[in-house]
């Protein structure tokens, strides 16, 4: 028969268990207030806090896995004496939490008390809420970052146009029509009527010349803040090349008549256009000289130097430029290009990493290009 003393001890023990549970929840709330701490660190701290609330805390172990991160209480091993739950973000499974005793326990009232089961579900709910808020914060941060990037691009583009000596009214005219092109989409077709002069705001565009055998020769890769189609301004009104977006690209289309009007009425802009056209023509001469006078190795070296210096501004040629693109830029069959790239890789002049090409020895590459 239980004495009054036994009853008091039972109540005190129960109060002590509830205090442990409340301390656990307070500590978890404190930990999960910070959404900037490394997730691995947060989960690691949880595996230390959670076991403290259970009756047999000394043998209570926790394992938490979220995405590719997995962390456990020291000495964790999965047993049958466990509680587990899937962790979710917006009802999508992203991981699991497992709490278990590493050794057998006395189970007069069951392995886990009803209060412990409720506590576990509360903890799971708090972790799910934390993961959801963390994901929302990441999405918001990315959105803000993209918006800032977009604003910076817009500002830089306006500065580029101002640098060409265009007035505010003229800038407003040339930026009136913006068209977005998807990766691989044709921007203009060789032989079609040249209605517009195009200004590339963002993306990457390749210009090709098609021959009667439906083979393409890439003669130029256009980067942002460049004008496409100047040769048709006072030519025969047709595009003598095709353009294709290598990545999602944004272009402004300016009617030829409007562009012509600006050229005729703005002498400083006319000079900038002449400089641009002369530079473009010189690039074509260089390309023709390479194709006509050099052996396959020299052509490939010239193409790699061109892509590195004039397109990417880096020793790494990104995967947006395919082997086929480089072959067409070099006037070679793709098979020949692949063979030459293998030789350059063998000689440690370039490295090939997941289809991107890194130039390891630009001086040697340039020398091979000059030798032809």
VEXBA-632711 format. One record per atom (N, C-alpha, C): x, y, z. Coordinates in steps of 0.001 Angstrom, whole numbers, plus 500000, padded with zeros to 6 digits. Example, Ala and Ser with C-alpha at 12.3 -4.5 7.8 and 13.67 -1.06 7.14 Angstrom:
! residues 2
513190494310507800/512300495500507800/513200496700507800/512850497750507080/513670498940507140/512900500030507870/
***
This chain:
! residues 372
500838498801500000/500000500000500000/500877501255500000/500543502202499097/501344503420498980/501105504345500158/502185504796500720/502096505757501816/502055507169501247/501778508122502139/501749509515501728/503124509947501245/504172509384501870/505529509713501464/505807509229500053/505321507997499749/505489507450498397/504781508330497368/503582508793497739/502825509655496817/503569510958496531/504143511518497594/504894512769497431/506108512541496535/506821511425496779/507999511119495965/507624510911494495/506444510255494287/505976510024492916/505665511339492205/505011512257492967/504678513558492387/505948514342492078/506914514295493022/508170515015492795/508937514452491599/508918513128491466/509595512494490340/508949512905489016/507583512924489051/506851513319487843/507152514779487490/507213515636488511/507533517048488269/508942517203487710/509860516374488225/511229516424487738/511303516038486261/510507515031485865/510476514614484456/509912515716483569/508850516376484082/508259517455483283/509232518631483152/510007518902484229/511006519965484177/512050519655483115/512479518395483042/513450517998482022/512893518230480621/511605517902480458/510969518089479150/510895519569478773/510511520416479766/510415521855479500/511785522446479198/512811522041479959/514164522520479695/514603522150478276/514257520925477873/514596520452476524/513938521343475472/512642521617475657/511922522436474679/512450523865474648/512756524425475804/513314525774475857/514648525828475100/515495524829475350/516814524788474689/516679524625473176/515703523807472772/515465523611471336/514963524900470696/514032525569471375/513518526844470856/514646527857470701/515530527896471693/516655528833471641/517574528509470459/517832527220470267/518712526788469169/518109527089467811/516796526864467672/516147526977466363/515701528393466027/516129529373466830/515829530766466495/516758531294465415/517914530656465278/518942531145464350/518889530360463041/518565531066461945/518466530401460647/519747530534459820/520754531203460382/521989531426459636/523104530456460018/522958529807461164/523973528841461591/523994527651460641/525185527110460428/525330525946459554/524390524830460001/523641524257459056/522634523243459380/523253522033460065/524426521652459645/525105520507460264/525322520757461752/525707521991462104/525940522348463501/524643522325464296/523559522828463698/522259522846464375/521794521426464682/521882520546463688/521441519161463887/522310518450464916/523595518748464893/524506518143465869/524135518546467290/523793519836467485/523372520306468805/522066519644469240/521161519437468293/519890518767468613/520108517356469149/521058516643468565/521312515260469031/521846515232470457/522369516375470942/522854516452472330/521746516902473282/520867517794472796/519817518351473653/518682517365473876/518215516719472805/517000515901472870/517081514771473903/518155513979473969/518178512855474915/518028513269476378/518340514501476726/518307514937478118/516909514925478713/515870514910477888/514494514972478382/513899513602478677/514591512541478336/514018511198478501/514406510591479855/513605509654480297/513823509041481618/515219508472481755/515641507728480734/516966507095480791/517894507840479833/518184509083480196/518941509960479309/520355509458479041/520904508668480000/522279508212479823/522424507201478694/521335506490478363/521396505515477265/520501505915476088/520015507157476136/519150507656475058/520028508289473974/519874507827472761/520688508298471639/519779508754470497/520273509734469740/519469510305468648/520291510375467366/519630510053466260/520224510196464929/519295511064464088/519864512078463437/519066512962462576/519720513030461205/518908512832460174/519377512966458803/518468513942458070/519090514969457452/518353515948456638/519149516183455361/518504515930454234/519188516002452934/520400515069452977/521580515611452728/522788514778452733/523527514828454071/522964515552455031/523609515706456341/523070514655457302/523958513991457993/523553513008458999/524453513152460222/523836513251461394/524601513399462630/523926512614463746/524714512163464723/524194511297465788/524798511650467132/524069511290468195/524647511314469532/525782510299469584/526828510627470297/527958509700470413/527487508354470965/527886507273470309/527498505933470742/526155505477470202/525589506223469261/524281505838468711/524360504499467988/523368503665468262/523161502456467460/521669502169467437/521211501772466303/519782501577466113/519325500300466809/518281500420467650/517718499255468344/516211499237468127/515567498208468695/514107498103468579/513403499042469549/514121499536470559/513534500437471555/513645501865471023/512764502208470100/512951503475469379/511656504221469111/511823505510468852/510805506377468278/511407506972467013/510626507075465965/511158507637464720/510072508393463978/510501509344463166/509550510112462370/510260510692461154/509524510785460065/510036511426458847/510015512934459047/511075513613458637/511126515069458664/510687515599457300/509916516685457303/509305517162456062/509425518670455911/509439519096454650/509280520508454301/508104520584453350/507037521243453780/505806521350452981/505342519966452510/505325519029453447/504852517658453235/505745516839452309/506909517362451992/507877516607451191/508958516048452107/509152514723452123/510163514117453005/511564514629452674/512293515028453718/513659515501453518/514647514796454438/514129513925455329/515036513236456242/514277512453457297/514958512135458385/514356511306459439/515062511571460761/514302511465461852/514876511523463190/514560510205463897/515553509614464525/515399508347465257/515927508544466669/515088508226467656/515505508250469054/515364506840469609/516400506330470243/516306504975470785/517193504809472014/516851503775472796/517687503383473927/518694502357473439/519930502570473843/520991501674473372/521075500384474179/520359500335475338/520345499138476183/518911498852476620/518606497605477056/517253497278477553/516897498131478771/515608498408478931/515129499214480058/513945498511480732/513683498896481985/512492498391482680/511273499056482073/510266498278481775/509145498822480996/507801498536481641/507669498853482977/506372498625483625/505263499473482986/505627500700482581/504637501590481966/504875501737480464/505610500764479877/505978500880478472/507365501473478345/508003501209477213/509362501717477012/509373503240477074/508392503866476417/508307505331476412/506975505756477030/507017506718477903/505801507244478522/504963508005477501/503684508152477799/502813508928476908/503324510354476750/503823510913477882/504368512266477832/505585512328476908/506400511260476898/507586511229476039/507201511113474570/506152510348474290/505662510255472905/505168511609472401/504423512321473280/503940513657472888/505109514620472715/506084514525473617/507263515376473517/508001515140472202/508151513884471823/508852513549470587/508146514171469380/506822514062469350/506070514645468231/506171516166468220/506225516769469403/506402518223469482/507757518629468921/508787517867469276/510135518150468769/510178518004467253/509550516943466728/509498516736465282/508819517928464600/507722518385465189/506994519524464627/507862520780464607/508620521005465691/509488522171465762/510600522094464705/511168520903464528/512235520747463523/511673520963462121/510497520410461844/509878520594460523/509610522072460250/509121522758461279/508841524191461132/510131524963460883/511170524611461610/512470525255461433/513003525043460025/512928523815459530/513431523510458185/512638524264457120/511325524374457344/510476525096456380/510823526585456345/510978527184457534/511344528604457594/512727528834457009/513630527898457268/514992528028456727/514953527995455199/514133527095454645/513999526999453194/513401528281452619/512387528827453292/511768530066452837/512782531210452849/513612531236453888/514637532281453985/515630532168452839/516007530924452488/516929530707451374/516313531194450065/515018530860449870/514325531272448649/514250532795448572/513940533420449728/513842534883449759/515202535514449469/516251534966450087/517598535503449882/518014535391448429/517695534235447805/518018534047446390/517251535042445530/515986535274445915/515155536209445165/515728537621445240/516133538029446451/516721539359446636/518033539472445868/518849538398445954/520136538395445260/519945538505443757/518968537739443231/518696537793441787/518181539167441377/517361539766442262/516826541091441962/517947542127441928/518864542022442919/520003542944442945/520883542759441714/521073541474441358/521888541167440181/521233541732438926/519902541570438850/519162542089437702/519271543608437639/519132544253438818/519234545710438863/520634546177438454/521658545436438927/523034545783438567/523263545630437067/522726544527436502/522859544298435066/522184545418434284/520992545799434743/520247546873434081/521032548181434126/521575548472435311/522333549704435473/523594549687434606/524294548538434623/525509548419433810/525210548558432325/524053548020431905/523676548098430492/523395549544430083/522702550269430956/522418551684430674/523729552472430592/524670552132431491/525975552793431467/526724552471430170/526570551221429694/527201550831428418/526645551675427269/525324551822427240/524708552617426171/525104554087426282/525193554580427514/525628555971427711/527065556152427237/527884555116427429/529270555154426983/529401555207425476/528329554822424772/528317554930423308/527808556300422864/527614557194423850/527193558582423605/525741558673423142/524908557739423588/523478557830423306/522821558736424340/521856559536423900/521111560393424820/520052559558425531/519433560127426570/518371559418427299/517224559044426353/516889559964425473/515809559704424510/516189558545423571/517431558524423123/517894557458422217/517972556121422954/518409556149424223/518446554915425026/517040554356425189/516098555248425439/514701554826425573/514202554179424274/514655554694423148/514224554169421842/514812552782421580/516121552602421873/516762551322421550/516410550225422555/515889550604423726/515510549593424730/513992549404424798/513330549798423747/511865549736423726/511343548304423631/512032547468422857/511560546086422628/512620545096423108/512301544371424194/513211543330424687/512595541960424437/513400541043423912/512953539683423644/513861538704424395/513252537723425074/514011536676425760/514066535438424875/515251534861424735/515433533656423937/515912532519424843/515341531339424653/515745530168425426/517029529580424859/517684528761425647/518896528082425187/518584527266423931/519404527445422894/519221526704421644/518266527348420668/517583528414421073/516592529047420195/517287529917419141/516747529877417913/517299530678416820/516868532132416964/517837533036416892/517569534460417040/517348535105415674/518189534762414714/517972535203413334/518488534107412402/517954534065411201/518266532995410253/518943533569409017/520029532920408604/520755533330407405/519808533358406199/519823534480405470/518971534622404298/517640535287404566/517288535458405868/516013536104406184/516156537621406142/515041538322406018/515056539775405910/515534540382407229/516482541302407155/517069541913408347/516252543134408765/515279542910409601/514403544000410035/514988544767411215/515855544095411989/516311544699413240/517830544648413386/518344545596414124/519681545540414701/519482545071416144/520303544154416619/520092543560417940/521210543938418899/520838544230420147/521816544534421190/521681543475422279/522752542742422505/522721541655423498/522917542231424903/521889542080425722/521943542575427104/522490541513428051/522073540275427858/522492539204428766/522472537876428020/523439537005428307/523470535684427681/524727535474426849/524605534581425878/525729534215425014/525141533741423685/525641534286422579/525062533997421256/526171533587420296/525926532510419539/526905532123418511/526373532507417136/527275533006416300/526942533388414926/527565532378413983/526768531832413079/527250530789412173/526929531130410727/527766530588409844/527508530683408402/527244529275407904/526126529097407221/525750527790406707/526148527693405235/526663526508404839/526964526327403421/525916525430402774/526089525151401507/525077524402400754/524946522958401221/525938522460401974/525876521077402463/525326521018403886/524691522114404318/524080522195405634/525088521991406768/526337522413406506/527346522406407555/527540523835408041/527770523978409320/527897525310409895/529349525646410209/529652526935410076/530954527419410541/530688528552411522/531074528337412767/530912529381413785/532041530391413611/531704531664413389/532752532661413206/532831533644414366/531844533588415274/531891534538416383/530980534073417520/531442534312418758/530604534144419942/530404535538420525/529174535982420583/528884537331421067/528550537302422550/529212538160423309/528995538289424747/528111539509425023/527603539648426255/526711540779426562/527346542131426270/526464543114426030/526843544488425733/527565544572424393/526996543897423404/527515543963422044/526342544049421072/526624544602419894/525581544801418886/525731543747417794/524599543169417379/524570542123416362/523818542639415125/524400542411413950/523701542725412707/524092544034412066/525228544621412461/525647545902411874/525880545794410374/526308544607409911/526609544448408474/525363544596407609/524190544440408197/522953544552407418/522380545968407433/523016546876408195/522453548220408335/522399548950406997/523507548881406235/523542549519404924/523893548507403840/523601547240404109/523874546186403136/522666545905402265/522469544607401967/521378544248401061/520107543829401795/519989544220403064/518759543994403838/518514542543404248/519524541687404134/519370540295404547/520488539912405523/520162539000406440/521189538474407346/522047537471406572/523354537628406642/524272536714405967/524832535673406932/524177535509408059/524589534548409085/523354534203409922/523468533145410688/522419532769411638/522947532958413055/522059533250413981/522442533396415391/521583532473416256/522235531893417248/521539530974418153/521989531253419588/521037531209420520/521355531446421928/522019530192422522/523213530370423070/523902529250423727/523396529048425146/522892530101425750/522278530071427082/521055530977427010/520152530943427994/519040531899427990/519573533325427833/519052534038426850/519624535341426493/518535536397426331/518913537643426632/517995538772426490/518584539745425466/517786540101424479/518239541032423444/517221542145423248/517725543331422924/516863544426422495/516874544458420974/515689544538420394/515553544622418937/515254546076418563/516112546630417717/515957548025417297/515673548037415799/514568548638415418/514242548720413990/515362549427413237/515704548894412058/516824549443411284/516640550923411001/515422551324410736/515170552737410418/515475553630411621/515127553145412832/515411553922414040/516912553962414325/517570552823414111/519009552754414339/519731553679413350/519297553640412109/519880554491411060/519712555973411403/518561556322411942/518287557711412308/519256558190413391/519507557305414380/520435557674415459/521853557838414917/522257556915414028/523597556993413434/523779558298412667/522744558711411938/522841559921411098/522818561205411923/522166561177413080/521990562422413849/522922562526415061/523647561444415375/524525561452416551/525944561089416107/526766562096415770/528111561832415237/528993561006416168/528930561268417480/529774560527418424/529396559050418457/528090558781418392/527632557395418342/528088556743417043/528059557496415943/528489556976414641/529951556527414696/530780557321415393/532195556964415515/532353555660416297/531573555514417384/531629554282418187/531200553074417353/530201553252416521/529726552163415666/530791551788414639/531483552786414093/532565552511413136/533707551746413807/534043552125415032/535069551400415787/534653549947415996/533387549780416380/532863548442416643/532882547591415376/532458548197414274/532402547475413006/533808547100412524/534748548029412689/536136547775412265/536748546643413091/536476546646414394/537006545589415263/536412544240414878/535115544238414590/534449542998414185/535024542475412876/535294543387411946/535853543006410656/537265542437410823/538033543045411725/539388542546411990/539344541127412555/538366540872413441/538206539516413990/537899538502412896/537082538934411935/536761538044410811/538011537759409984/538834538787409740/540086538583409000/541004537598409733/541110537773411059/541935536858411857/541418535428411751/540099535286411798/539499533948411714/539746533337410341/539585534133409286/539830533632407927/541292533217407756/542204534013408331/543623533685408243/543940532376408936/543328532148410072/543561530912410811/543019529712410045/541790529846409529/541149528737408815/541897528414407515/542344529469406819/542947529260405496/544402528804405563/545151529249406557/546600529064406531/547160528093407571/546359527684408529/546904526873409618/546442525428409552/547283524555410132/546927523153410261/545896523003411389/545374521800411515/544300521537412481/544690521950413895/545911521624414326/546343521950415689/546328523455415916/546857524215414935/546889525671415061/545488526259415141/544570525726414333/543186526209414349/542539525998415712/542759524815416297/542163524517417602/542754525418418680/544076525603418647/544735526473419627/544195527895419535/544037528402418306/543484529749418113/542071529836418693/541267528813418476/539881528810418973/539842528808420494/540708528005421114/540744527938422575/541195529272423170/542177529908422548/542645531217423015/541533532259422867/540836532221421733/539721533146421488/538637532986422560/538239531746422843/537191531492423830/537643531908425225/538894531611425527/539421531942426854/539495533446427073/540060534170426114/540336535590426307/539158536490425960/538462536200424872/537454537141424381/536030536786424787/535800535538425160/534437535139425521/534284535002427031/535137534189427668/534966533914429090/535874534759429983/536939535344429403/537858536110430230/538444535293431359/538699534015431079/539179533089432103/539909531943431423/540716531219432191/541393530035431644/540457528846431522/539242528992432041/538258527900431973/537221528205430897/537098527289429940/536068527384428892/534887526547429361/533785527197429634/532652526534430282/531920525590429335/531087524746429939/530379523700429179/529285524257428281/529007525567428383/528019526155427467/528516526079426025/529840526006425858/530425525817424526/530714524335424351/530011523695423424/530149522252423224/531351521934422335/531682520647422285/532757520209421383/532398520530419933/531128520372419605/530667520659418247/530857522150417924/530564523017418914/530755524459418718/532224524774418442/533118524169419229/534551524436419061/535039523901417715/534502522736417312/534873522173416014/534439523107414886/533206523629414968/532708524538413936/533441525875413968/533886526293415153/534679527509415270/536060527332414643/536547526084414664/537883525777414141/537860525301412694/536676525105412125/536571524609410752/536992523156410636/536699522339411658/537098520930411678/535896520041411948/536085518755411662/535092517773412074/535234517556413583/534140517230414237/534166517043415691/535150515961416101/535252514892415295/536167513797415617/537618514284415660/537997515132414689/539355515678414665/539620516567415874/538606517358416243/538767518229417403/539012517408418665/538190516378418878/538316515538420076/539711514918420149/540235514491419008/541573513887418975/542638514907419384/542529516136418865/543516517167419187/543416517583420652/542200517679421168/542029518003422594/542668516933423474/542536515677423063/543155514574423816/544674514714423823/545239515121422686/546693515306422607/547144516467423494/546393517557423479/546728518706424329/546598518355425804/545616517521426119/545444517067427500/546607516170427912/547002515275427020/548122514366427304/549406515138427570/549588516246426845/550794517058427006/550661518073428138/549530517987428883/549285518860430045/549223520342429673/548782520613428457/548566522003428039/547154522446428441/546228521489428434/544865521740428914/544465520621429863/543399520864430617/542774519825431439/541295519807431083/540709518628431105/539286518493430798/538589517983432054/537709518833432598/537006518504433839/535502518587433605/534859517418433620/533399517373433446/532956518187432227/533663517991431116/533379518607429817/533840520054429688/534160520723430805/534755522050430688/536239521877430370/536839522902429766/538250522842429371/539006523927430124/540049523532430830/540888524486431542/542249524584430849/542653525783430529/543954525995429889/545017526069430977/545912525096430990/546958525017432009/548214525767431603/548490525786430279/549716526419429790/549374527337428617/548852528548428909/548425529448427825/549569529866426904/550807529991427459/551949530396426624/552247529340425554/552233528063425962/552467526978425003/551335526904423986/550112527112424451/548957527074423542/549078528183422497/549477529369422939/549630530488422010/550765530226421018/551853529629421508/552977529327420627/552576528325419555/551827527295419947/551351526293418978/550412526940417975/549592527900418461/548688528599417552/549443529450416552/550507530126417006/551311530969416107/552063530140415081/552548528953415510/553274528088414600/552351527504413516/551084527401413865/550095526946412893/550114525459412684/
***
